[in-house]
Amino acid sequence: MPDKDAEQDGDLRIIDESGEDYLFPAEYFVLAELPDEAARLLISSFAA
């Protein structure tokens, strides 16, 4: 989830499957670019 304040501190805001959000150091993650269709499917699976 985009969070400018968290990014300035080197953190990422992550939302888990229950809808709760947490801050983690960005270095814990590797960001991956997904094809548009894959991103849509992933997002829609959480909206269900």
DSSP file (Angstrom, degrees, kcal/mol; ACC not computed):
  #  RESIDUE AA STRUCTURE BP1 BP2  ACC     N-H-->O    O-->H-N    N-H-->O    O-->H-N    TCO  KAPPA ALPHA  PHI   PSI    X-CA   Y-CA   Z-CA
    1    1 A M              0   0    0      0, 0.0    12,-0.7     0, 0.0     2,-0.1   0.000 360.0 360.0 360.0 128.2    0.0    0.0    0.0
    2    2 A P        +     0   0    0      0, 0.0     2,-0.3     0, 0.0    10,-0.1  -0.353 360.0 166.1 -60.6 132.6    1.5    3.4   -0.9
    3    3 A D     >  -     0   0    0      8,-0.1     4,-2.6     1,-0.1     5,-0.2  -0.770  20.5-167.6-151.6  98.7    2.6    5.3    2.1
    4    4 A K  H  > S+     0   0    0     -2,-0.3     4,-2.0     1,-0.2     5,-0.1   0.875  90.1  51.2 -58.8 -41.6    4.9    8.3    1.6
    5    5 A D  H  > S+     0   0    0      2,-0.2     4,-1.0     1,-0.2    -1,-0.2   0.921 111.7  47.0 -63.3 -43.4    5.8    8.7    5.3
    6    6 A A  H >4>S+     0   0    0      1,-0.2     5,-3.1     2,-0.2     3,-0.6   0.917 110.4  53.0 -63.5 -43.1    6.7    5.0    5.6
    7    7 A E  H ><5S+     0   0    0     -4,-2.6     3,-1.5     1,-0.3    -1,-0.2   0.876 103.6  56.6 -61.1 -38.3    8.8    5.2    2.4
    8    8 A Q  H 3<5S+     0   0    0     -4,-2.0    -1,-0.3     1,-0.3    -2,-0.2   0.806 108.7  47.6 -63.9 -28.1   10.8    8.1    3.7
    9    9 A D  T <<5S-     0   0    0     -4,-1.0    -1,-0.3    -3,-0.6    -2,-0.2   0.407 123.9-105.4 -90.7   1.4   11.7    6.0    6.7
   10   10 A G  T < 5S+     0   0    0     -3,-1.5    16,-2.9     1,-0.3    17,-0.4   0.709  80.9 124.1  82.9  21.2   12.7    3.1    4.5
   11   11 A D  E   < -A   25   0A   0     -5,-3.1     2,-0.4    14,-0.3    -1,-0.3  -0.701  50.6-144.3-112.5 163.8    9.6    1.0    5.3
   12   12 A L  E     -A   24   0A   0     12,-2.8    12,-2.2    -2,-0.2     2,-0.6  -0.981  15.8-134.0-122.8 139.8    6.7   -0.6    3.3
   13   13 A R  E     -A   23   0A   0    -12,-0.7     2,-0.4    -2,-0.4    10,-0.2  -0.857  28.1-167.7 -92.9 120.9    3.1   -0.8    4.5
   14   14 A I  E     -A   22   0A   0      8,-3.1     8,-2.5    -2,-0.6     2,-0.5  -0.914  11.7-152.5-114.3 134.1    1.9   -4.3    3.9
   15   15 A I  E     -A   21   0A   0     -2,-0.4     6,-0.2     6,-0.2     2,-0.1  -0.924  16.9-149.7-105.7 125.2   -1.7   -5.4    4.1
   16   16 A D    >   -     0   0    0      4,-2.8     3,-1.9    -2,-0.5    -1,-0.0  -0.238  35.3 -87.9 -87.4-179.2   -2.3   -9.1    5.0
   17   17 A E  T 3  S+     0   0    0      1,-0.3    -1,-0.1     2,-0.1    -2,-0.0   0.683 125.9  56.8 -65.4 -18.1   -5.1  -11.4    4.0
   18   18 A S  T 3  S-     0   0    0      2,-0.1    -1,-0.3     0, 0.0     3,-0.1   0.548 119.0-107.9 -88.2  -6.7   -7.2  -10.3    6.9
   19   19 A G  S <  S+     0   0    0     -3,-1.9     2,-0.2     1,-0.4    -2,-0.1   0.373  75.9 134.6  96.2  -4.2   -7.0   -6.6    5.9
   20   20 A E        -     0   0    0     -5,-0.1    -4,-2.8     1,-0.0     2,-0.4  -0.519  44.5-144.1 -76.2 146.3   -4.7   -5.6    8.7
   21   21 A D  E     +A   15   0A   0     -6,-0.2     2,-0.3    -2,-0.2    -6,-0.2  -0.902  18.9 178.9-117.5 147.6   -1.7   -3.4    7.7
   22   22 A Y  E     -A   14   0A   0     -8,-2.5    -8,-3.1    -2,-0.4     2,-0.4  -0.945  25.9-122.3-139.6 154.7    1.8   -3.4    9.2
   23   23 A L  E     +A   13   0A   0     -2,-0.3   -10,-0.2   -10,-0.2   -12,-0.0  -0.875  32.6 173.0-101.4 135.1    5.1   -1.6    8.6
   24   24 A F  E     -A   12   0A   0    -12,-2.2   -12,-2.8    -2,-0.4     2,-0.1  -0.963  42.8 -91.1-134.1 152.1    8.2   -3.6    7.7
   25   25 A P  E >   -A   11   0A   0      0, 0.0     3,-2.0     0, 0.0   -14,-0.3  -0.450  34.9-131.4 -60.0 133.7   11.6   -2.5    6.6
   26   26 A A  G >  S+     0   0    0    -16,-2.9     3,-1.9     1,-0.3   -15,-0.1   0.789 102.7  71.0 -58.9 -28.2   11.7   -2.3    2.8
   27   27 A E  G 3  S+     0   0    0    -17,-0.4    -1,-0.3     1,-0.3   -16,-0.1   0.630  84.4  69.5 -67.7 -11.3   14.9   -4.4    2.7
   28   28 A Y  G <  S+     0   0    0     -3,-2.0     2,-0.3     2,-0.0    -1,-0.3   0.609 100.1  57.3 -75.8 -12.2   12.8   -7.5    3.8
   29   29 A F    <   -     0   0    0     -3,-1.9     2,-0.5    -4,-0.2    -5,-0.0  -0.841  64.5-147.1-126.4 154.3   11.1   -7.5    0.4
   30   30 A V        -     0   0    0     -2,-0.3     2,-0.3     2,-0.0    -3,-0.1  -0.989  28.2-137.0-115.0 119.1   11.9   -7.8   -3.3
   31   31 A L        -     0   0    0     -2,-0.5     2,-0.4     1,-0.0    -2,-0.0  -0.595  20.2-161.6 -78.5 135.7    9.3   -5.8   -5.4
   32   32 A A        -     0   0    0     -2,-0.3     2,-0.5     2,-0.0    -2,-0.0  -0.961  14.7-135.5-121.6 133.9    8.2   -7.6   -8.5
   33   33 A E        -     0   0    0     -2,-0.4    -2,-0.0     6,-0.0     0, 0.0  -0.763  26.2-159.8 -83.7 127.8    6.5   -6.1  -11.5
   34   34 A L        -     0   0    0     -2,-0.5     5,-0.0     1,-0.1    -2,-0.0  -0.823  25.2-101.5-107.1 147.9    3.5   -8.2  -12.6
   35   35 A P     >  -     0   0    0      0, 0.0     4,-2.4     0, 0.0     3,-0.3  -0.354  41.8-108.6 -58.5 150.1    1.8   -8.2  -16.0
   36   36 A D  H  > S+     0   0    0      1,-0.2     4,-2.5     2,-0.2     5,-0.2   0.872 118.1  50.9 -52.4 -44.2   -1.4   -6.2  -15.9
   37   37 A E  H  > S+     0   0    0      1,-0.2     4,-2.3     2,-0.2    -1,-0.2   0.910 110.3  48.9 -64.3 -42.2   -3.6   -9.3  -16.1
   38   38 A A  H  > S+     0   0    0     -3,-0.3     4,-2.4     2,-0.2    -1,-0.2   0.906 111.4  50.1 -63.6 -41.4   -1.8  -11.0  -13.3
   39   39 A A  H  X S+     0   0    0     -4,-2.4     4,-2.6     2,-0.2     5,-0.2   0.914 110.6  49.8 -63.3 -43.2   -2.1   -7.9  -11.1
   40   40 A R  H  X S+     0   0    0     -4,-2.5     4,-2.7    -5,-0.2    -2,-0.2   0.916 111.8  48.1 -61.7 -43.7   -5.8   -7.6  -11.8
   41   41 A L  H  X S+     0   0    0     -4,-2.3     4,-1.7     2,-0.2    -2,-0.2   0.907 112.7  48.3 -64.6 -41.8   -6.4  -11.3  -10.9
   42   42 A L  H  X S+     0   0    0     -4,-2.4     4,-1.0     2,-0.2    -2,-0.2   0.936 113.8  46.3 -64.1 -46.8   -4.4  -11.0   -7.7
   43   43 A I  H >X S+     0   0    0     -4,-2.6     4,-1.2     1,-0.2     3,-0.7   0.912 111.8  51.1 -62.9 -43.5   -6.3   -7.8   -6.7
   44   44 A S  H 3X S+     0   0    0     -4,-2.7     4,-0.9     1,-0.2    -1,-0.2   0.813 102.4  60.8 -67.1 -27.9   -9.7   -9.3   -7.5
   45   45 A S  H 3< S+     0   0    0     -4,-1.7    -1,-0.2     1,-0.2    -2,-0.2   0.804 106.9  46.1 -68.7 -27.0   -8.9  -12.4   -5.5
   46   46 A F  H << S+     0   0    0     -4,-1.0    -1,-0.2    -3,-0.7    -2,-0.2   0.719 107.2  57.8 -83.6 -22.7   -8.6  -10.2   -2.4
   47   47 A A  H  <        0   0    0     -4,-1.2    -2,-0.2     1,-0.2    -1,-0.2   0.670 360.0 360.0 -80.6 -16.9  -11.7   -8.3   -3.1
   48   48 A A     <        0   0    0     -4,-0.9    -1,-0.2    -3,-0.1    -2,-0.1   0.479 360.0 360.0 -73.1 360.0  -13.9  -11.4   -3.1
